[in-house]
């Protein structure tokens, strides 16, 4: 698989709810960082798939309904794969629908994701979660 195909496989696995397939493209010691000032950045860095599933995706499911990643444009160079897209979700606390821009920055080595950095409109997410006055 190309590095882009590895990342596409991750998005497809998440969309299907197949955590085994998602874990299969993650290196065991993968480093995952949520965007600074985002609610889930409190545990950065997450190391390995289990930490990501519990600390990010488990908590996402608690706070949002209908959460999805709208995969957009990819840019690939060497080990780097970047995806510009959007999130789509409804915040349970407020009922507000959110659709912020997002950039995901991956490092892929030997067919495995070894690093992830999220870039996100944290203000929009905090407002939807009722964290702002």
NUNUKE-594498 format. One record per residue: residue in three letters; x, y, z of N, C-alpha, C in turn; chain; residue number from 1. Coordinates in nm, 3 decimals, always signed. Atoms other than C-alpha are relative to their C-alpha. Example, Ala and Ser with C-alpha at 12.3 -4.5 7.8 and 13.67 -1.06 7.14 Angstrom:
2
+-----+---------+---------+---------+---------+---------+---------+---------+---------+---------+-------+-----+
! res !      nu !      nv !      nw !     cau !     cav !     caw !      cu !      cv !      cw ! chain !   n !
+-----+---------+---------+---------+---------+---------+---------+---------+---------+---------+-------+-----+
! ALA !  +0.089 !  -0.119 !  +0.000 !  +1.230 !  -0.450 !  +0.780 !  +0.090 !  +0.120 !  +0.000 !     A !   1 !
! SER !  -0.082 !  -0.119 !  -0.006 !  +1.367 !  -0.106 !  +0.714 !  -0.077 !  +0.109 !  +0.073 !     A !   2 !
+-----+---------+---------+---------+---------+---------+---------+---------+---------+---------+-------+-----+
//
This chain:
133
+-----+---------+---------+---------+---------+---------+---------+---------+---------+---------+-------+-----+
! res !      nu !      nv !      nw !     cau !     cav !     caw !      cu !      cv !      cw ! chain !   n !
+-----+---------+---------+---------+---------+---------+---------+---------+---------+---------+-------+-----+
! UNK !  +0.084 !  -0.119 !  +0.000 !  +0.000 !  +0.000 !  +0.000 !  +0.088 !  +0.125 !  +0.000 !     A !   1 !
! UNK !  -0.067 !  -0.128 !  -0.009 !  +0.108 !  +0.356 !  -0.058 !  -0.032 !  +0.063 !  +0.135 !     A !   2 !
! UNK !  +0.028 !  -0.068 !  -0.127 !  +0.123 !  +0.589 !  +0.241 !  -0.141 !  +0.059 !  +0.001 !     A !   3 !
! UNK !  +0.137 !  -0.053 !  +0.008 !  -0.198 !  +0.756 !  +0.122 !  -0.102 !  -0.111 !  +0.020 !     A !   4 !
! UNK !  +0.093 !  +0.112 !  -0.016 !  -0.369 !  +0.417 !  +0.099 !  -0.007 !  -0.049 !  +0.144 !     A !   5 !
! UNK !  +0.000 !  +0.036 !  -0.142 !  -0.266 !  +0.339 !  +0.457 !  -0.094 !  +0.092 !  +0.077 !     A !   6 !
! UNK !  +0.086 !  -0.097 !  -0.068 !  -0.435 !  +0.658 !  +0.577 !  -0.145 !  -0.016 !  -0.044 !     A !   7 !
! UNK !  +0.136 !  +0.024 !  +0.048 !  -0.739 !  +0.595 !  +0.356 !  -0.060 !  -0.124 !  +0.067 !     A !   8 !
! UNK !  +0.048 !  +0.121 !  -0.069 !  -0.764 !  +0.248 !  +0.513 !  -0.041 !  +0.032 !  +0.144 !     A !   9 !
! UNK !  +0.037 !  -0.041 !  -0.136 !  -0.769 !  +0.411 !  +0.858 !  -0.137 !  +0.067 !  +0.000 !     A !  10 !
! UNK !  +0.131 !  -0.068 !  +0.006 !  -1.058 !  +0.642 !  +0.762 !  -0.112 !  -0.098 !  -0.032 !     A !  11 !
! UNK !  +0.103 !  +0.099 !  +0.035 !  -1.249 !  +0.352 !  +0.604 !  -0.032 !  -0.089 !  +0.120 !     A !  12 !
! UNK !  +0.022 !  +0.084 !  -0.118 !  -1.201 !  +0.141 !  +0.917 !  -0.081 !  +0.075 !  +0.105 !     A !  13 !
! UNK !  +0.076 !  -0.079 !  -0.097 !  -1.322 !  +0.421 !  +1.144 !  -0.145 !  +0.017 !  -0.044 !     A !  14 !
! UNK !  +0.136 !  -0.020 !  +0.051 !  -1.624 !  +0.487 !  +0.921 !  -0.083 !  -0.127 !  +0.016 !     A !  15 !
! UNK !  +0.070 !  +0.128 !  -0.014 !  -1.713 !  +0.116 !  +0.937 !  -0.010 !  -0.047 !  +0.144 !     A !  16 !
! UNK !  +0.000 !  +0.042 !  -0.141 !  -1.656 !  +0.099 !  +1.313 !  +0.088 !  -0.123 !  +0.023 !     A !  17 !
! UNK !  -0.086 !  +0.118 !  -0.008 !  -1.387 !  -0.167 !  +1.256 !  +0.132 !  +0.038 !  +0.067 !     A !  18 !
! UNK !  -0.119 !  -0.041 !  -0.073 !  -1.132 !  -0.096 !  +1.529 !  +0.118 !  -0.095 !  -0.022 !     A !  19 !
! UNK !  -0.109 !  +0.092 !  +0.030 !  -0.932 !  -0.409 !  +1.447 !  +0.072 !  +0.042 !  -0.127 !     A !  20 !
! UNK !  -0.061 !  -0.046 !  +0.125 !  -0.875 !  -0.283 !  +1.092 !  +0.073 !  +0.132 !  +0.022 !     A !  21 !
! UNK !  -0.068 !  -0.127 !  -0.030 !  -0.789 !  +0.063 !  +1.228 !  +0.132 !  -0.027 !  +0.071 !     A !  22 !
! UNK !  -0.122 !  +0.032 !  -0.074 !  -0.537 !  -0.082 !  +1.472 !  +0.104 !  -0.065 !  -0.090 !     A !  23 !
! UNK !  -0.092 !  +0.071 !  +0.089 !  -0.384 !  -0.289 !  +1.192 !  +0.090 !  +0.094 !  -0.079 !     A !  24 !
! UNK !  -0.084 !  -0.095 !  +0.075 !  -0.253 !  +0.025 !  +1.018 !  +0.074 !  +0.097 !  +0.092 !     A !  25 !
! UNK !  -0.070 !  -0.084 !  -0.098 !  -0.121 !  +0.185 !  +1.339 !  +0.120 !  -0.076 !  +0.057 !     A !  26 !
! UNK !  -0.116 !  +0.061 !  -0.066 !  +0.228 !  +0.115 !  +1.468 !  -0.031 !  -0.016 !  +0.149 !     A !  27 !
! UNK !  +0.029 !  +0.022 !  -0.142 !  +0.218 !  -0.028 !  +1.822 !  +0.038 !  +0.118 !  +0.090 !     A !  28 !
! UNK !  -0.045 !  -0.114 !  -0.080 !  +0.405 !  +0.278 !  +1.954 !  -0.034 !  +0.134 !  -0.066 !     A !  29 !
! UNK !  +0.044 !  -0.122 !  +0.067 !  +0.223 !  +0.533 !  +1.737 !  -0.025 !  +0.112 !  +0.101 !     A !  30 !
! UNK !  +0.025 !  -0.119 !  -0.083 !  +0.213 !  +0.884 !  +1.884 !  -0.113 !  +0.080 !  -0.064 !     A !  31 !
! UNK !  +0.121 !  -0.068 !  +0.049 !  -0.126 !  +1.060 !  +1.848 !  -0.019 !  +0.125 !  +0.084 !     A !  32 !
! UNK !  +0.022 !  -0.127 !  -0.071 !  -0.178 !  +1.427 !  +1.938 !  -0.126 !  +0.068 !  -0.050 !     A !  33 !
! UNK !  +0.119 !  -0.081 !  +0.030 !  -0.510 !  +1.608 !  +1.952 !  +0.041 !  +0.147 !  -0.004 !     A !  34 !
! UNK !  -0.030 !  -0.143 !  +0.016 !  -0.520 !  +1.980 !  +1.866 !  +0.014 !  +0.068 !  +0.136 !     A !  35 !
! UNK !  -0.017 !  -0.078 !  -0.122 !  -0.394 !  +2.218 !  +2.132 !  -0.130 !  +0.072 !  +0.032 !     A !  36 !
! UNK !  +0.121 !  -0.065 !  -0.052 !  -0.679 !  +2.362 !  +2.342 !  -0.128 !  -0.078 !  -0.029 !     A !  37 !
! UNK !  +0.117 !  +0.084 !  +0.020 !  -0.915 !  +2.082 !  +2.235 !  -0.020 !  -0.083 !  +0.127 !     A !  38 !
! UNK !  +0.033 !  +0.070 !  -0.123 !  -1.090 !  +1.894 !  +2.515 !  +0.079 !  -0.130 !  +0.017 !     A !  39 !
! UNK !  -0.071 !  +0.127 !  -0.009 !  -0.907 !  +1.569 !  +2.432 !  +0.152 !  +0.015 !  -0.001 !     A !  40 !
! UNK !  -0.145 !  -0.021 !  -0.006 !  -0.560 !  +1.726 !  +2.431 !  +0.054 !  -0.022 !  +0.140 !     A !  41 !
! UNK !  -0.041 !  +0.018 !  -0.140 !  -0.554 !  +1.667 !  +2.807 !  +0.086 !  -0.124 !  +0.022 !     A !  42 !
! UNK !  -0.079 !  +0.123 !  -0.016 !  -0.394 !  +1.325 !  +2.754 !  +0.110 !  -0.013 !  -0.107 !     A !  43 !
! UNK !  -0.106 !  +0.004 !  +0.101 !  -0.150 !  +1.415 !  +2.473 !  +0.133 !  -0.030 !  +0.064 !     A !  44 !
! UNK !  +0.029 !  +0.081 !  +0.118 !  +0.039 !  +1.230 !  +2.353 !  -0.061 !  -0.134 !  +0.040 !     A !  45 !
! UNK !  +0.054 !  +0.134 !  -0.014 !  -0.165 !  +0.914 !  +2.322 !  +0.099 !  -0.094 !  -0.068 !     A !  46 !
! UNK !  -0.096 !  +0.094 !  +0.057 !  +0.065 !  +0.617 !  +2.261 !  -0.071 !  -0.132 !  -0.028 !     A !  47 !
! UNK !  +0.061 !  +0.126 !  +0.041 !  -0.075 !  +0.322 !  +2.065 !  -0.150 !  +0.007 !  -0.020 !     A !  48 !
! UNK !  +0.141 !  +0.003 !  +0.038 !  -0.415 !  +0.228 !  +1.934 !  -0.095 !  -0.002 !  +0.119 !     A !  49 !
! UNK !  +0.092 !  +0.012 !  -0.114 !  -0.574 !  +0.133 !  +2.267 !  -0.018 !  +0.134 !  +0.072 !     A !  50 !
! UNK !  +0.010 !  -0.133 !  -0.063 !  -0.494 !  +0.475 !  +2.416 !  -0.085 !  +0.093 !  -0.083 !     A !  51 !
! UNK !  +0.080 !  -0.084 !  +0.090 !  -0.645 !  +0.646 !  +2.111 !  -0.147 !  -0.041 !  +0.006 !     A !  52 !
! UNK !  +0.139 !  +0.046 !  -0.001 !  -0.956 !  +0.429 !  +2.113 !  -0.071 !  +0.040 !  +0.129 !     A !  53 !
! UNK !  +0.061 !  -0.034 !  -0.128 !  -1.024 !  +0.488 !  +2.483 !  -0.003 !  +0.150 !  +0.024 !     A !  54 !
! UNK !  -0.011 !  -0.141 !  -0.035 !  -0.904 !  +0.846 !  +2.520 !  -0.059 !  +0.097 !  -0.099 !     A !  55 !
! UNK !  +0.054 !  -0.089 !  +0.103 !  -1.021 !  +0.994 !  +2.192 !  -0.136 !  -0.049 !  -0.047 !     A !  56 !
! UNK !  +0.125 !  +0.045 !  +0.062 !  -1.286 !  +0.782 !  +2.025 !  -0.106 !  -0.038 !  +0.102 !     A !  57 !
! UNK !  +0.098 !  +0.030 !  -0.104 !  -1.450 !  +0.657 !  +2.343 !  -0.064 !  +0.126 !  +0.054 !     A !  58 !
! UNK !  +0.054 !  -0.127 !  -0.053 !  -1.487 !  +1.011 !  +2.474 !  -0.077 !  +0.076 !  -0.107 !     A !  59 !
! UNK !  +0.075 !  -0.064 !  +0.108 !  -1.598 !  +1.138 !  +2.133 !  -0.142 !  -0.055 !  -0.003 !     A !  60 !
! UNK !  +0.132 !  +0.064 !  +0.002 !  -1.884 !  +0.888 !  +2.141 !  -0.087 !  +0.044 !  +0.119 !     A !  61 !
! UNK !  +0.075 !  -0.048 !  -0.117 !  -1.982 !  +1.014 !  +2.488 !  -0.051 !  +0.142 !  -0.019 !     A !  62 !
! UNK !  +0.033 !  -0.142 !  +0.012 !  -1.993 !  +1.381 !  +2.384 !  -0.076 !  +0.037 !  -0.127 !     A !  63 !
! UNK !  +0.060 !  -0.035 !  +0.129 !  -2.122 !  +1.368 !  +2.025 !  -0.086 !  -0.114 !  -0.054 !     A !  64 !
! UNK !  +0.078 !  +0.094 !  +0.079 !  -2.392 !  +1.198 !  +1.822 !  +0.035 !  +0.022 !  -0.147 !     A !  65 !
! UNK !  -0.019 !  -0.006 !  +0.147 !  -2.352 !  +1.120 !  +1.452 !  +0.136 !  +0.057 !  -0.040 !     A !  66 !
! UNK !  -0.132 !  -0.052 !  +0.032 !  -1.980 !  +1.198 !  +1.457 !  +0.055 !  -0.069 !  -0.124 !     A !  67 !
! UNK !  -0.059 !  +0.054 !  +0.122 !  -1.816 !  +1.155 !  +1.117 !  +0.111 !  +0.092 !  -0.048 !     A !  68 !
! UNK !  -0.104 !  -0.077 !  +0.066 !  -1.507 !  +1.266 !  +0.932 !  -0.037 !  +0.006 !  -0.148 !     A !  69 !
! UNK !  +0.023 !  -0.020 !  +0.143 !  -1.580 !  +1.414 !  +0.591 !  +0.138 !  +0.015 !  -0.064 !     A !  70 !
! UNK !  -0.134 !  +0.002 !  +0.057 !  -1.258 !  +1.318 !  +0.413 !  +0.002 !  +0.086 !  -0.125 !     A !  71 !
! UNK !  -0.012 !  -0.091 !  +0.113 !  -1.145 !  +1.584 !  +0.169 !  +0.127 !  -0.025 !  -0.079 !     A !  72 !
! UNK !  -0.119 !  +0.001 !  +0.084 !  -0.818 !  +1.660 !  -0.005 !  +0.120 !  -0.059 !  +0.074 !     A !  73 !
! UNK !  -0.125 !  +0.055 !  -0.053 !  -0.497 !  +1.465 !  +0.050 !  +0.119 !  +0.069 !  -0.066 !     A !  74 !
! UNK !  -0.129 !  -0.044 !  +0.052 !  -0.146 !  +1.598 !  +0.011 !  +0.103 !  -0.097 !  +0.057 !     A !  75 !
! UNK !  -0.095 !  +0.103 !  -0.042 !  +0.135 !  +1.343 !  +0.024 !  +0.140 !  +0.037 !  -0.049 !     A !  76 !
! UNK !  -0.140 !  -0.018 !  +0.036 !  +0.511 !  +1.384 !  +0.029 !  +0.085 !  -0.086 !  +0.092 !     A !  77 !
! UNK !  -0.083 !  +0.090 !  -0.081 !  +0.747 !  +1.112 !  +0.145 !  -0.084 !  -0.073 !  +0.103 !     A !  78 !
! UNK !  +0.071 !  +0.067 !  -0.109 !  +0.634 !  +0.981 !  +0.483 !  -0.121 !  +0.078 !  +0.049 !     A !  79 !
! UNK !  +0.106 !  -0.088 !  -0.048 !  +0.387 !  +1.268 !  +0.528 !  -0.126 !  -0.012 !  -0.086 !     A !  80 !
! UNK !  +0.131 !  -0.003 !  +0.065 !  +0.017 !  +1.242 !  +0.444 !  -0.085 !  +0.098 !  +0.079 !     A !  81 !
! UNK !  +0.089 !  -0.097 !  -0.065 !  -0.208 !  +1.539 !  +0.520 !  -0.137 !  -0.010 !  -0.065 !     A !  82 !
! UNK !  +0.137 !  +0.002 !  +0.049 !  -0.586 !  +1.538 !  +0.487 !  -0.072 !  +0.124 !  +0.052 !     A !  83 !
! UNK !  +0.084 !  -0.115 !  -0.036 !  -0.799 !  +1.852 !  +0.482 !  -0.144 !  -0.041 !  -0.023 !     A !  84 !
! UNK !  +0.140 !  +0.038 !  +0.011 !  -1.163 !  +1.783 !  +0.553 !  -0.083 !  +0.072 !  +0.103 !     A !  85 !
! UNK !  +0.089 !  -0.057 !  -0.101 !  -1.439 !  +1.846 !  +0.805 !  -0.047 !  -0.109 !  +0.094 !     A !  86 !
! UNK !  +0.072 !  +0.087 !  -0.090 !  -1.596 !  +1.691 !  +1.109 !  -0.148 !  +0.036 !  -0.013 !     A !  87 !
! UNK !  +0.144 !  -0.021 !  -0.005 !  -1.971 !  +1.652 !  +1.127 !  -0.052 !  -0.074 !  +0.122 !     A !  88 !
! UNK !  +0.049 !  +0.063 !  -0.123 !  -2.145 !  +1.587 !  +1.458 !  -0.106 !  +0.088 !  +0.064 !     A !  89 !
! UNK !  +0.094 !  -0.075 !  -0.084 !  -2.412 !  +1.692 !  +1.704 !  +0.048 !  -0.014 !  +0.143 !     A !  90 !
! UNK !  -0.045 !  +0.001 !  -0.139 !  -2.294 !  +1.789 !  +2.052 !  -0.117 !  -0.036 !  +0.089 !     A !  91 !
! UNK !  +0.108 !  +0.044 !  -0.088 !  -2.502 !  +1.608 !  +2.311 !  -0.038 !  +0.106 !  +0.103 !     A !  92 !
! UNK !  +0.026 !  -0.098 !  -0.107 !  -2.469 !  +1.887 !  +2.571 !  -0.091 !  +0.112 !  -0.045 !     A !  93 !
! UNK !  +0.074 !  -0.117 !  +0.047 !  -2.624 !  +2.155 !  +2.352 !  -0.096 !  -0.029 !  -0.115 !     A !  94 !
! UNK !  +0.078 !  +0.030 !  +0.120 !  -2.781 !  +1.982 !  +2.052 !  +0.049 !  +0.073 !  -0.123 !     A !  95 !
! UNK !  -0.053 !  -0.078 !  +0.112 !  -2.568 !  +2.204 !  +1.831 !  +0.072 !  -0.090 !  -0.099 !     A !  96 !
! UNK !  -0.072 !  +0.070 !  +0.107 !  -2.453 !  +2.066 !  +1.496 !  +0.128 !  +0.076 !  -0.028 !     A !  97 !
! UNK !  -0.128 !  -0.060 !  +0.033 !  -2.086 !  +2.129 !  +1.423 !  +0.051 !  -0.059 !  -0.130 !     A !  98 !
! UNK !  -0.055 !  +0.043 !  +0.129 !  -1.903 !  +2.108 !  +1.090 !  +0.131 !  +0.075 !  -0.026 !     A !  99 !
! UNK !  -0.122 !  -0.078 !  +0.012 !  -1.555 !  +2.254 !  +1.147 !  +0.101 !  -0.061 !  -0.099 !     A ! 100 !
! UNK !  -0.114 !  +0.046 !  +0.078 !  -1.259 !  +2.237 !  +0.911 !  +0.097 !  -0.074 !  +0.091 !     A ! 101 !
! UNK !  -0.100 !  +0.075 !  -0.073 !  -0.993 !  +1.991 !  +1.018 !  +0.113 !  -0.037 !  -0.096 !     A ! 102 !
! UNK !  -0.114 !  +0.053 !  +0.073 !  -0.645 !  +1.896 !  +0.902 !  +0.062 !  -0.108 !  +0.087 !     A ! 103 !
! UNK !  -0.067 !  +0.111 !  -0.067 !  -0.496 !  +1.562 !  +0.997 !  +0.135 !  -0.019 !  -0.067 !     A ! 104 !
! UNK !  -0.137 !  +0.010 !  +0.048 !  -0.119 !  +1.530 !  +0.963 !  +0.057 !  -0.134 !  +0.048 !     A ! 105 !
! UNK !  -0.048 !  +0.134 !  -0.032 !  +0.013 !  +1.172 !  +0.950 !  +0.145 !  -0.017 !  -0.042 !     A ! 106 !
! UNK !  -0.128 !  +0.053 !  +0.043 !  +0.358 !  +1.020 !  +0.939 !  -0.018 !  -0.150 !  -0.015 !     A ! 107 !
! UNK !  +0.017 !  +0.141 !  +0.030 !  +0.354 !  +0.677 !  +0.774 !  +0.138 !  -0.058 !  -0.035 !     A ! 108 !
! UNK !  -0.130 !  +0.064 !  +0.023 !  +0.655 !  +0.447 !  +0.782 !  -0.020 !  -0.152 !  -0.007 !     A ! 109 !
! UNK !  +0.007 !  +0.146 !  +0.017 !  +0.680 !  +0.088 !  +0.654 !  -0.144 !  -0.052 !  +0.010 !     A ! 110 !
! UNK !  +0.138 !  +0.045 !  +0.005 !  +0.304 !  +0.066 !  +0.598 !  -0.080 !  +0.019 !  +0.127 !     A ! 111 !
! UNK !  +0.069 !  -0.024 !  -0.126 !  +0.209 !  +0.183 !  +0.949 !  +0.001 !  +0.150 !  +0.033 !     A ! 112 !
! UNK !  +0.005 !  -0.138 !  -0.048 !  +0.098 !  +0.517 !  +1.092 !  +0.081 !  +0.006 !  +0.128 !     A ! 113 !
! UNK !  -0.086 !  -0.012 !  -0.118 !  +0.367 !  +0.621 !  +1.340 !  -0.026 !  +0.129 !  +0.077 !     A ! 114 !
! UNK !  +0.030 !  -0.126 !  -0.069 !  +0.245 !  +0.974 !  +1.421 !  -0.122 !  +0.065 !  -0.063 !     A ! 115 !
! UNK !  +0.120 !  -0.073 !  +0.042 !  -0.072 !  +1.184 !  +1.400 !  -0.005 !  +0.131 !  +0.076 !     A ! 116 !
! UNK !  +0.025 !  -0.131 !  -0.062 !  -0.136 !  +1.553 !  +1.466 !  -0.130 !  +0.055 !  -0.058 !     A ! 117 !
! UNK !  +0.126 !  -0.059 !  +0.040 !  -0.484 !  +1.702 !  +1.456 !  +0.011 !  +0.152 !  +0.005 !     A ! 118 !
! UNK !  +0.016 !  -0.145 !  +0.001 !  -0.546 !  +2.066 !  +1.361 !  -0.149 !  +0.026 !  -0.020 !     A ! 119 !
! UNK !  +0.146 !  -0.008 !  -0.008 !  -0.900 !  +2.178 !  +1.440 !  -0.044 !  +0.138 !  +0.049 !     A ! 120 !
! UNK !  +0.063 !  -0.121 !  -0.052 !  -1.125 !  +2.479 !  +1.499 !  -0.053 !  -0.033 !  +0.140 !     A ! 121 !
! UNK !  +0.037 !  +0.037 !  -0.137 !  -1.128 !  +2.423 !  +1.874 !  -0.106 !  +0.093 !  +0.058 !     A ! 122 !
! UNK !  +0.101 !  -0.094 !  -0.048 !  -1.341 !  +2.734 !  +1.933 !  -0.140 !  -0.051 !  -0.035 !     A ! 123 !
! UNK !  +0.130 !  +0.052 !  +0.042 !  -1.629 !  +2.587 !  +1.731 !  -0.040 !  -0.122 !  +0.082 !     A ! 124 !
! UNK !  +0.030 !  +0.121 !  -0.077 !  -1.604 !  +2.259 !  +1.918 !  -0.034 !  +0.035 !  +0.145 !     A ! 125 !
! UNK !  +0.027 !  -0.041 !  -0.138 !  -1.590 !  +2.427 !  +2.261 !  -0.137 !  +0.067 !  +0.011 !     A ! 126 !
! UNK !  +0.132 !  -0.065 !  -0.001 !  -1.892 !  +2.641 !  +2.175 !  -0.111 !  -0.104 !  -0.008 !     A ! 127 !
! UNK !  +0.102 !  +0.104 !  +0.014 !  -2.090 !  +2.336 !  +2.064 !  -0.016 !  -0.083 !  +0.126 !     A ! 128 !
! UNK !  +0.003 !  +0.079 !  -0.123 !  -1.998 !  +2.153 !  +2.383 !  -0.047 !  +0.080 !  +0.120 !     A ! 129 !
! UNK !  +0.048 !  -0.082 !  -0.110 !  -2.121 !  +2.444 !  +2.594 !  +0.111 !  +0.042 !  +0.095 !     A ! 130 !
! UNK !  -0.114 !  -0.034 !  -0.085 !  -1.773 !  +2.521 !  +2.728 !  +0.030 !  +0.148 !  +0.002 !     A ! 131 !
! UNK !  -0.022 !  -0.144 !  +0.004 !  -1.791 !  +2.893 !  +2.646 !  -0.121 !  +0.073 !  +0.055 !     A ! 132 !
! UNK !  +0.110 !  -0.079 !  -0.058 !  -1.998 !  +3.154 !  +2.822 !  -0.069 !  +0.080 !  -0.107 !     A ! 133 !
+-----+---------+---------+---------+---------+---------+---------+---------+---------+---------+-------+-----+
//
